[in-house]
Amino acid sequence: MCEVAHNLYFMIDVNIGLNSYRLPLYWDNITLQEGIELHALCSKSIPKKLSEKYDIILNIKSRADQVAELELWAKDVSEDYTEDQLPRFVKALLNFWSIPYEVTDKCTNESLIQIFVDYIELFVIGILNNGVGYHPLGIDGFKIDNKPVLFPEPKQIGENTIPMYNLTTIQFCECADLINLINTQGFHLMPFFVSTLLQDGVYDEDVVLDNAKLFLNAPMNYVWESVAKFNVFNDYVVNRFTNVFKSGGSKSGVKLSNSWRKFIIDIHTKSNYLYELSAIENSRILHTLEVSDRESEVIEYQNKLNEEHLKKSKKWST
């Protein structure tokens, strides 16, 4: 028999027979190191049918269409999925949190699935999708091994709040590349993203590599906070610097697209120009984009004049 009880430490107690086991209830109960291991487990073992369900939830925006697709999905669920695949996956997850298989084998499939839906599923869908479902808390900083760590600071200008105002160009470029690599090569690169974003002072790759090891002990809520803040900043610059991000760039090689909004970055078309400027010590990405934005506007205007001149030339040549 499986029973679940809450306690005061934001954990849950799962009672199986005479034994009691503890499971995390929130992301702050999971370290980044554990998150990496959880991601590897879920990526390898998640049932295909469950992945299909998450694709529907994440990719279909219309609520009505989503409900309709989930109803079709439920009709197509096989007995093998509910009686074998999903319970086996849940047992692997519980074993990850130190509940032995010989214990979970005593649970019914129904109780295992109930524990999964009520307490574990949010971690599975979150770890596989860069923290989807996490609600940012607006954390300014935290301590790791008694070392204070601060997020890049926002700046209030009039009624507008500019996120991560002091983020440097090289941090922006490196973080963008790392998010792309995390999506394509694996979650094990997340410590380097967090370390890069939270690098204080002059950018130093050796310091980033050293701190990445330190951040393995950081709770996952700080990791998702880092991703969320970078996402907010990314949306800000895409909408603020329209010439750079929507017109396709400038003669300096700036070619940035709205795919940045989804953290899918085409490295081959991404700005060599930004990387050149990132070599300037502590150059701010916002200043870099302001220059690029104005330059794109000038280039666009110059191209328009050239087109008009070409039309006149053709007119007089006939």
Short mmCIF file of the C-alpha atoms (twelve columns), coordinates in Angstrom:
data_MODEL
# 
_entry.id   MODEL 
# 
loop_
_atom_site.group_PDB 
_atom_site.id 
_atom_site.type_symbol 
_atom_site.label_atom_id 
_atom_site.label_alt_id 
_atom_site.label_comp_id 
_atom_site.label_asym_id 
_atom_site.label_seq_id 
_atom_site.Cartn_x 
_atom_site.Cartn_y 
_atom_site.Cartn_z 
_atom_site.pdbx_PDB_model_num 
ATOM 1   C CA . MET A 1   0.000  0.000  0.000   1 
ATOM 2   C CA . CYS A 2   1.259  3.502  -0.897  1 
ATOM 3   C CA . GLU A 3   0.378  6.604  1.111   1 
ATOM 4   C CA . VAL A 4   1.530  10.190 0.702   1 
ATOM 5   C CA . ALA A 5   1.875  12.762 3.488   1 
ATOM 6   C CA . HIS A 6   3.151  16.341 3.500   1 
ATOM 7   C CA . ASN A 7   5.649  17.721 5.992   1 
ATOM 8   C CA . LEU A 8   7.000  21.130 6.943   1 
ATOM 9   C CA . TYR A 9   10.201 20.894 4.887   1 
ATOM 10  C CA . PHE A 10  8.591  21.179 1.437   1 
ATOM 11  C CA . MET A 11  9.128  17.478 0.824   1 
ATOM 12  C CA . ILE A 12  6.626  14.675 0.651   1 
ATOM 13  C CA . ASP A 13  6.667  11.431 2.583   1 
ATOM 14  C CA . VAL A 14  5.733  8.364  0.579   1 
ATOM 15  C CA . ASN A 15  4.770  5.540  2.912   1 
ATOM 16  C CA . ILE A 16  4.960  2.046  1.450   1 
ATOM 17  C CA . GLY A 17  4.039  -0.602 3.975   1 
ATOM 18  C CA . LEU A 18  6.063  0.102  7.128   1 
ATOM 19  C CA . ASN A 19  8.682  2.206  5.322   1 
ATOM 20  C CA . SER A 20  8.654  5.959  4.648   1 
ATOM 21  C CA . TYR A 21  10.564 7.692  1.840   1 
ATOM 22  C CA . ARG A 22  10.986 11.344 0.944   1 
ATOM 23  C CA . LEU A 23  10.504 12.935 -2.457  1 
ATOM 24  C CA . PRO A 24  11.134 16.524 -3.562  1 
ATOM 25  C CA . LEU A 25  8.127  18.793 -3.779  1 
ATOM 26  C CA . TYR A 26  9.764  21.857 -5.382  1 
ATOM 27  C CA . TRP A 27  12.753 22.588 -7.610  1 
ATOM 28  C CA . ASP A 28  14.769 23.928 -4.677  1 
ATOM 29  C CA . ASN A 29  14.928 20.357 -3.357  1 
ATOM 30  C CA . ILE A 30  16.917 19.273 -6.440  1 
ATOM 31  C CA . THR A 31  20.517 20.314 -7.183  1 
ATOM 32  C CA . LEU A 32  21.817 21.013 -10.671 1 
ATOM 33  C CA . GLN A 33  23.906 17.832 -10.478 1 
ATOM 34  C CA . GLU A 34  20.742 15.868 -9.730  1 
ATOM 35  C CA . GLY A 35  18.973 17.752 -12.516 1 
ATOM 36  C CA . ILE A 36  21.614 16.614 -15.006 1 
ATOM 37  C CA . GLU A 37  21.199 13.005 -13.870 1 
ATOM 38  C CA . LEU A 38  17.398 13.312 -13.952 1 
ATOM 39  C CA . HIS A 39  17.521 14.710 -17.482 1 
ATOM 40  C CA . ALA A 40  19.671 11.788 -18.625 1 
ATOM 41  C CA . LEU A 41  17.258 9.300  -17.056 1 
ATOM 42  C CA . CYS A 42  14.151 10.922 -18.515 1 
ATOM 43  C CA . SER A 43  15.666 11.361 -21.971 1 
ATOM 44  C CA . LYS A 44  16.598 7.705  -22.084 1 
ATOM 45  C CA . SER A 45  13.582 6.094  -20.408 1 
ATOM 46  C CA . ILE A 46  10.499 8.236  -21.029 1 
ATOM 47  C CA . PRO A 47  7.799  6.233  -22.852 1 
ATOM 48  C CA . LYS A 48  7.165  7.407  -26.407 1 
ATOM 49  C CA . LYS A 49  3.469  7.798  -25.651 1 
ATOM 50  C CA . LEU A 50  4.209  10.170 -22.767 1 
ATOM 51  C CA . SER A 51  6.494  12.228 -25.008 1 
ATOM 52  C CA . GLU A 52  3.624  12.548 -27.486 1 
ATOM 53  C CA . LYS A 53  1.405  13.901 -24.696 1 
ATOM 54  C CA . TYR A 54  3.990  16.540 -23.767 1 
ATOM 55  C CA . ASP A 55  4.371  17.552 -27.429 1 
ATOM 56  C CA . ILE A 56  0.644  18.222 -27.565 1 
ATOM 57  C CA . ILE A 57  0.703  20.234 -24.328 1 
ATOM 58  C CA . LEU A 58  3.722  22.335 -25.315 1 
ATOM 59  C CA . ASN A 59  3.218  22.861 -29.036 1 
ATOM 60  C CA . ILE A 60  -0.523 23.387 -29.461 1 
ATOM 61  C CA . LYS A 61  -1.392 26.878 -28.222 1 
ATOM 62  C CA . SER A 62  -5.165 26.828 -28.646 1 
ATOM 63  C CA . ARG A 63  -6.741 25.369 -25.517 1 
ATOM 64  C CA . ALA A 64  -9.654 23.910 -27.487 1 
ATOM 65  C CA . ASP A 65  -7.318 22.252 -30.003 1 
ATOM 66  C CA . GLN A 66  -5.149 20.982 -27.179 1 
ATOM 67  C CA . VAL A 67  -8.101 19.374 -25.386 1 
ATOM 68  C CA . ALA A 68  -9.253 17.766 -28.625 1 
ATOM 69  C CA . GLU A 69  -5.800 16.350 -29.348 1 
ATOM 70  C CA . LEU A 70  -5.422 15.039 -25.789 1 
ATOM 71  C CA . GLU A 71  -8.778 13.263 -26.094 1 
ATOM 72  C CA . LEU A 72  -7.542 11.565 -29.267 1 
ATOM 73  C CA . TRP A 73  -4.282 10.749 -27.496 1 
ATOM 74  C CA . ALA A 74  -6.156 9.154  -24.559 1 
ATOM 75  C CA . LYS A 75  -8.268 7.006  -26.885 1 
ATOM 76  C CA . ASP A 76  -5.091 5.644  -28.432 1 
ATOM 77  C CA . VAL A 77  -3.463 4.716  -25.088 1 
ATOM 78  C CA . SER A 78  -2.683 1.012  -25.007 1 
ATOM 79  C CA . GLU A 79  -2.865 -1.359 -22.067 1 
ATOM 80  C CA . ASP A 80  0.867  -1.927 -22.458 1 
ATOM 81  C CA . TYR A 81  1.432  1.777  -21.740 1 
ATOM 82  C CA . THR A 82  -0.701 1.921  -18.574 1 
ATOM 83  C CA . GLU A 83  0.208  -1.517 -17.240 1 
ATOM 84  C CA . ASP A 84  3.890  -1.698 -18.126 1 
ATOM 85  C CA . GLN A 85  5.635  1.259  -19.798 1 
ATOM 86  C CA . LEU A 86  4.474  4.094  -17.534 1 
ATOM 87  C CA . PRO A 87  4.683  2.151  -14.224 1 
ATOM 88  C CA . ARG A 88  8.184  0.974  -15.178 1 
ATOM 89  C CA . PHE A 89  9.202  4.583  -15.886 1 
ATOM 90  C CA . VAL A 90  7.759  5.728  -12.548 1 
ATOM 91  C CA . LYS A 91  9.662  2.995  -10.715 1 
ATOM 92  C CA . ALA A 92  12.882 4.174  -12.363 1 
ATOM 93  C CA . LEU A 93  12.160 7.733  -11.213 1 
ATOM 94  C CA . LEU A 94  11.416 6.616  -7.662  1 
ATOM 95  C CA . ASN A 95  14.585 4.535  -7.674  1 
ATOM 96  C CA . PHE A 96  16.436 7.693  -8.735  1 
ATOM 97  C CA . TRP A 97  15.202 9.187  -5.449  1 
ATOM 98  C CA . SER A 98  16.457 6.156  -3.500  1 
ATOM 99  C CA . ILE A 99  13.267 4.093  -3.322  1 
ATOM 100 C CA . PRO A 100 14.349 0.519  -4.176  1 
ATOM 101 C CA . TYR A 101 12.625 -1.499 -6.867  1 
ATOM 102 C CA . GLU A 102 11.791 -4.216 -4.361  1 
ATOM 103 C CA . VAL A 103 9.724  -1.601 -2.532  1 
ATOM 104 C CA . THR A 104 7.959  -0.071 -5.556  1 
ATOM 105 C CA . ASP A 105 7.188  -3.548 -6.875  1 
ATOM 106 C CA . LYS A 106 4.717  -3.783 -3.984  1 
ATOM 107 C CA . CYS A 107 2.782  -0.738 -5.256  1 
ATOM 108 C CA . THR A 108 -0.143 -1.133 -7.607  1 
ATOM 109 C CA . ASN A 109 0.150  0.458  -11.042 1 
ATOM 110 C CA . GLU A 110 -2.684 2.824  -10.142 1 
ATOM 111 C CA . SER A 111 -0.906 4.151  -7.037  1 
ATOM 112 C CA . LEU A 112 2.379  4.531  -8.927  1 
ATOM 113 C CA . ILE A 113 0.703  6.538  -11.675 1 
ATOM 114 C CA . GLN A 114 -1.091 8.666  -9.077  1 
ATOM 115 C CA . ILE A 115 2.196  9.504  -7.348  1 
ATOM 116 C CA . PHE A 116 3.688  10.360 -10.738 1 
ATOM 117 C CA . VAL A 117 0.860  12.681 -11.756 1 
ATOM 118 C CA . ASP A 118 0.592  14.400 -8.370  1 
ATOM 119 C CA . TYR A 119 4.259  14.836 -7.460  1 
ATOM 120 C CA . ILE A 120 6.797  13.792 -10.093 1 
ATOM 121 C CA . GLU A 121 5.453  14.756 -13.519 1 
ATOM 122 C CA . LEU A 122 6.195  18.455 -13.101 1 
ATOM 123 C CA . PHE A 123 9.899  17.593 -12.723 1 
ATOM 124 C CA . VAL A 124 9.884  15.353 -15.781 1 
ATOM 125 C CA . ILE A 125 8.262  17.833 -18.154 1 
ATOM 126 C CA . GLY A 126 10.326 20.674 -16.670 1 
ATOM 127 C CA . ILE A 127 13.730 19.004 -16.893 1 
ATOM 128 C CA . LEU A 128 13.093 17.954 -20.496 1 
ATOM 129 C CA . ASN A 129 11.937 21.429 -21.588 1 
ATOM 130 C CA . ASN A 130 14.253 24.013 -19.998 1 
ATOM 131 C CA . GLY A 131 12.130 24.603 -16.922 1 
ATOM 132 C CA . VAL A 132 8.695  24.887 -18.513 1 
ATOM 133 C CA . GLY A 133 6.132  25.382 -15.763 1 
ATOM 134 C CA . TYR A 134 8.577  27.178 -13.471 1 
ATOM 135 C CA . HIS A 135 7.279  30.562 -12.321 1 
ATOM 136 C CA . PRO A 136 10.137 33.088 -11.857 1 
ATOM 137 C CA . LEU A 137 10.361 34.594 -8.387  1 
ATOM 138 C CA . GLY A 138 12.407 37.672 -9.291  1 
ATOM 139 C CA . ILE A 139 15.435 36.503 -7.321  1 
ATOM 140 C CA . ASP A 140 18.273 39.066 -7.314  1 
ATOM 141 C CA . GLY A 141 20.947 36.705 -6.052  1 
ATOM 142 C CA . PHE A 142 21.748 33.759 -3.825  1 
ATOM 143 C CA . LYS A 143 24.595 32.077 -1.991  1 
ATOM 144 C CA . ILE A 144 26.375 28.934 -3.068  1 
ATOM 145 C CA . ASP A 145 28.860 27.435 -0.608  1 
ATOM 146 C CA . ASN A 146 28.595 30.745 1.337   1 
ATOM 147 C CA . LYS A 147 29.691 32.660 -1.765  1 
ATOM 148 C CA . PRO A 148 27.258 35.443 -2.778  1 
ATOM 149 C CA . VAL A 149 26.163 35.337 -6.422  1 
ATOM 150 C CA . LEU A 150 24.206 38.158 -8.095  1 
ATOM 151 C CA . PHE A 151 22.217 38.145 -11.307 1 
ATOM 152 C CA . PRO A 152 22.968 40.884 -13.879 1 
ATOM 153 C CA . GLU A 153 21.125 43.953 -12.637 1 
ATOM 154 C CA . PRO A 154 18.109 45.638 -14.249 1 
ATOM 155 C CA . LYS A 155 17.989 49.413 -14.647 1 
ATOM 156 C CA . GLN A 156 15.016 51.716 -14.293 1 
ATOM 157 C CA . ILE A 157 14.910 54.476 -16.933 1 
ATOM 158 C CA . GLY A 158 11.774 56.561 -16.597 1 
ATOM 159 C CA . GLU A 159 8.850  54.154 -16.539 1 
ATOM 160 C CA . ASN A 160 10.783 51.406 -18.302 1 
ATOM 161 C CA . THR A 161 12.728 48.617 -16.619 1 
ATOM 162 C CA . ILE A 162 15.595 47.343 -18.740 1 
ATOM 163 C CA . PRO A 163 16.428 43.736 -17.766 1 
ATOM 164 C CA . MET A 164 20.027 42.676 -17.117 1 
ATOM 165 C CA . TYR A 165 21.317 46.138 -18.063 1 
ATOM 166 C CA . ASN A 166 24.947 45.322 -17.235 1 
ATOM 167 C CA . LEU A 167 25.117 42.062 -19.205 1 
ATOM 168 C CA . THR A 168 28.220 42.161 -21.392 1 
ATOM 169 C CA . THR A 169 28.340 41.335 -25.080 1 
ATOM 170 C CA . ILE A 170 30.554 38.312 -24.608 1 
ATOM 171 C CA . GLN A 171 28.254 36.946 -21.890 1 
ATOM 172 C CA . PHE A 172 25.279 37.343 -24.207 1 
ATOM 173 C CA . CYS A 173 27.017 35.606 -27.112 1 
ATOM 174 C CA . GLU A 174 28.334 32.758 -24.977 1 
ATOM 175 C CA . CYS A 175 24.996 32.231 -23.192 1 
ATOM 176 C CA . ALA A 176 23.142 32.196 -26.511 1 
ATOM 177 C CA . ASP A 177 25.490 29.561 -27.899 1 
ATOM 178 C CA . LEU A 178 25.274 27.494 -24.725 1 
ATOM 179 C CA . ILE A 179 21.468 27.437 -24.766 1 
ATOM 180 C CA . ASN A 180 21.637 26.211 -28.337 1 
ATOM 181 C CA . LEU A 181 24.147 23.514 -27.356 1 
ATOM 182 C CA . ILE A 182 22.042 22.469 -24.357 1 
ATOM 183 C CA . ASN A 183 19.078 21.948 -26.689 1 
ATOM 184 C CA . THR A 184 21.108 19.987 -29.234 1 
ATOM 185 C CA . GLN A 185 23.866 18.247 -27.273 1 
ATOM 186 C CA . GLY A 186 22.640 17.799 -23.724 1 
ATOM 187 C CA . PHE A 187 21.633 19.235 -20.370 1 
ATOM 188 C CA . HIS A 188 25.079 18.480 -18.931 1 
ATOM 189 C CA . LEU A 189 26.177 21.861 -20.373 1 
ATOM 190 C CA . MET A 190 23.750 23.832 -18.168 1 
ATOM 191 C CA . PRO A 191 26.364 24.567 -15.434 1 
ATOM 192 C CA . PHE A 192 28.418 26.463 -18.028 1 
ATOM 193 C CA . PHE A 193 25.399 28.565 -19.028 1 
ATOM 194 C CA . VAL A 194 24.661 29.489 -15.401 1 
ATOM 195 C CA . SER A 195 28.320 30.216 -14.693 1 
ATOM 196 C CA . THR A 196 28.625 32.403 -17.810 1 
ATOM 197 C CA . LEU A 197 25.476 34.395 -17.075 1 
ATOM 198 C CA . LEU A 198 26.551 34.984 -13.467 1 
ATOM 199 C CA . GLN A 199 30.200 35.802 -14.240 1 
ATOM 200 C CA . ASP A 200 31.045 38.967 -12.303 1 
ATOM 201 C CA . GLY A 201 33.583 41.515 -13.509 1 
ATOM 202 C CA . VAL A 202 35.789 41.045 -16.553 1 
ATOM 203 C CA . TYR A 203 34.843 37.875 -18.428 1 
ATOM 204 C CA . ASP A 204 37.312 35.088 -17.739 1 
ATOM 205 C CA . GLU A 205 36.767 31.663 -19.269 1 
ATOM 206 C CA . ASP A 206 38.903 29.937 -16.629 1 
ATOM 207 C CA . VAL A 207 36.734 31.433 -13.888 1 
ATOM 208 C CA . VAL A 208 33.604 30.324 -15.762 1 
ATOM 209 C CA . LEU A 209 34.905 26.751 -15.935 1 
ATOM 210 C CA . ASP A 210 35.816 26.720 -12.235 1 
ATOM 211 C CA . ASN A 211 32.488 28.204 -11.153 1 
ATOM 212 C CA . ALA A 212 30.593 25.711 -13.311 1 
ATOM 213 C CA . LYS A 213 31.748 22.997 -10.920 1 
ATOM 214 C CA . LEU A 214 30.549 25.102 -7.994  1 
ATOM 215 C CA . PHE A 215 27.089 25.575 -9.520  1 
ATOM 216 C CA . LEU A 216 26.552 21.823 -9.650  1 
ATOM 217 C CA . ASN A 217 25.501 22.205 -6.008  1 
ATOM 218 C CA . ALA A 218 23.044 25.023 -6.755  1 
ATOM 219 C CA . PRO A 219 19.319 24.278 -6.346  1 
ATOM 220 C CA . MET A 220 17.473 23.954 -9.647  1 
ATOM 221 C CA . ASN A 221 15.179 26.913 -8.912  1 
ATOM 222 C CA . TYR A 222 18.223 29.202 -9.336  1 
ATOM 223 C CA . VAL A 223 19.029 27.476 -12.612 1 
ATOM 224 C CA . TRP A 224 15.507 28.041 -13.938 1 
ATOM 225 C CA . GLU A 225 15.629 31.604 -12.647 1 
ATOM 226 C CA . SER A 226 18.763 32.116 -14.777 1 
ATOM 227 C CA . VAL A 227 17.056 30.692 -17.864 1 
ATOM 228 C CA . ALA A 228 13.926 32.782 -17.248 1 
ATOM 229 C CA . LYS A 229 15.893 36.013 -16.816 1 
ATOM 230 C CA . PHE A 230 17.861 35.365 -19.991 1 
ATOM 231 C CA . ASN A 231 14.590 34.637 -21.793 1 
ATOM 232 C CA . VAL A 232 13.101 37.947 -20.615 1 
ATOM 233 C CA . PHE A 233 16.227 39.803 -21.730 1 
ATOM 234 C CA . ASN A 234 16.190 37.986 -25.066 1 
ATOM 235 C CA . ASP A 235 12.569 38.998 -25.687 1 
ATOM 236 C CA . TYR A 236 13.411 42.566 -24.705 1 
ATOM 237 C CA . VAL A 237 16.251 42.970 -27.189 1 
ATOM 238 C CA . VAL A 238 14.318 41.258 -30.015 1 
ATOM 239 C CA . ASN A 239 11.447 43.711 -29.562 1 
ATOM 240 C CA . ARG A 240 13.626 46.744 -28.787 1 
ATOM 241 C CA . PHE A 241 16.140 46.504 -31.614 1 
ATOM 242 C CA . THR A 242 13.821 45.882 -34.524 1 
ATOM 243 C CA . ASN A 243 16.283 46.904 -37.231 1 
ATOM 244 C CA . VAL A 244 18.808 44.338 -36.098 1 
ATOM 245 C CA . PHE A 245 16.456 41.484 -35.342 1 
ATOM 246 C CA . LYS A 246 13.774 41.842 -38.019 1 
ATOM 247 C CA . SER A 247 15.382 43.441 -41.052 1 
ATOM 248 C CA . GLY A 248 18.088 40.808 -41.299 1 
ATOM 249 C CA . GLY A 249 21.096 42.774 -40.194 1 
ATOM 250 C CA . SER A 250 23.759 45.081 -41.557 1 
ATOM 251 C CA . LYS A 251 26.932 45.067 -43.600 1 
ATOM 252 C CA . SER A 252 28.880 44.223 -40.434 1 
ATOM 253 C CA . GLY A 253 27.424 40.750 -40.405 1 
ATOM 254 C CA . VAL A 254 24.631 41.178 -37.881 1 
ATOM 255 C CA . LYS A 255 21.942 38.708 -38.850 1 
ATOM 256 C CA . LEU A 256 19.708 37.819 -35.937 1 
ATOM 257 C CA . SER A 257 16.252 36.310 -36.259 1 
ATOM 258 C CA . ASN A 258 13.133 35.834 -34.179 1 
ATOM 259 C CA . SER A 259 14.167 32.226 -33.641 1 
ATOM 260 C CA . TRP A 260 16.234 33.630 -30.768 1 
ATOM 261 C CA . ARG A 261 12.916 34.031 -29.028 1 
ATOM 262 C CA . LYS A 262 12.699 30.231 -28.874 1 
ATOM 263 C CA . PHE A 263 16.377 29.807 -27.983 1 
ATOM 264 C CA . ILE A 264 17.007 28.056 -31.303 1 
ATOM 265 C CA . ILE A 265 20.020 29.903 -32.622 1 
ATOM 266 C CA . ASP A 266 21.558 29.392 -36.044 1 
ATOM 267 C CA . ILE A 267 25.248 29.704 -35.277 1 
ATOM 268 C CA . HIS A 268 26.150 30.071 -38.945 1 
ATOM 269 C CA . THR A 269 24.039 33.205 -39.402 1 
ATOM 270 C CA . LYS A 270 24.610 34.641 -35.950 1 
ATOM 271 C CA . SER A 271 26.584 37.813 -35.690 1 
ATOM 272 C CA . ASN A 272 30.318 37.654 -36.298 1 
ATOM 273 C CA . TYR A 273 30.068 41.367 -35.625 1 
ATOM 274 C CA . LEU A 274 28.833 40.748 -32.077 1 
ATOM 275 C CA . TYR A 275 31.704 38.368 -31.445 1 
ATOM 276 C CA . GLU A 276 34.184 40.963 -32.692 1 
ATOM 277 C CA . LEU A 277 32.734 43.508 -30.283 1 
ATOM 278 C CA . SER A 278 32.606 40.971 -27.482 1 
ATOM 279 C CA . ALA A 279 36.391 41.070 -27.382 1 
ATOM 280 C CA . ILE A 280 36.167 44.641 -26.089 1 
ATOM 281 C CA . GLU A 281 36.487 44.365 -22.341 1 
ATOM 282 C CA . ASN A 282 33.128 44.622 -20.560 1 
ATOM 283 C CA . SER A 283 31.280 46.053 -23.572 1 
ATOM 284 C CA . ARG A 284 27.550 45.976 -22.807 1 
ATOM 285 C CA . ILE A 285 25.359 44.025 -25.199 1 
ATOM 286 C CA . LEU A 286 22.701 46.757 -25.075 1 
ATOM 287 C CA . HIS A 287 25.204 49.359 -26.297 1 
ATOM 288 C CA . THR A 288 26.397 46.984 -29.008 1 
ATOM 289 C CA . LEU A 289 22.844 46.441 -30.233 1 
ATOM 290 C CA . GLU A 290 22.093 50.173 -30.126 1 
ATOM 291 C CA . VAL A 291 25.026 50.784 -32.491 1 
ATOM 292 C CA . SER A 292 23.951 47.871 -34.706 1 
ATOM 293 C CA . ASP A 293 20.351 49.082 -34.754 1 
ATOM 294 C CA . ARG A 294 21.314 52.564 -35.900 1 
ATOM 295 C CA . GLU A 295 23.743 51.201 -38.461 1 
ATOM 296 C CA . SER A 296 21.078 48.903 -39.899 1 
ATOM 297 C CA . GLU A 297 18.760 51.904 -40.205 1 
ATOM 298 C CA . VAL A 298 21.410 53.901 -42.069 1 
ATOM 299 C CA . ILE A 299 22.205 50.973 -44.374 1 
ATOM 300 C CA . GLU A 300 18.511 50.437 -45.082 1 
ATOM 301 C CA . TYR A 301 18.093 54.126 -45.955 1 
ATOM 302 C CA . GLN A 302 21.194 54.077 -48.155 1 
ATOM 303 C CA . ASN A 303 19.905 51.002 -50.003 1 
ATOM 304 C CA . LYS A 304 16.610 52.788 -50.601 1 
ATOM 305 C CA . LEU A 305 18.420 55.782 -52.089 1 
ATOM 306 C CA . ASN A 306 20.477 53.478 -54.285 1 
ATOM 307 C CA . GLU A 307 17.324 51.783 -55.577 1 
ATOM 308 C CA . GLU A 308 15.750 55.142 -56.409 1 
ATOM 309 C CA . HIS A 309 18.931 56.271 -58.149 1 
ATOM 310 C CA . LEU A 310 19.002 53.026 -60.154 1 
ATOM 311 C CA . LYS A 311 15.380 53.544 -61.272 1 
ATOM 312 C CA . LYS A 312 16.188 57.082 -62.420 1 
ATOM 313 C CA . SER A 313 19.259 55.845 -64.261 1 
ATOM 314 C CA . LYS A 314 17.212 53.241 -66.125 1 
ATOM 315 C CA . LYS A 315 14.566 55.870 -66.917 1 
ATOM 316 C CA . TRP A 316 17.074 58.275 -68.461 1 
ATOM 317 C CA . SER A 317 18.937 55.484 -70.260 1 
ATOM 318 C CA . THR A 318 15.795 54.574 -72.229 1 
# 
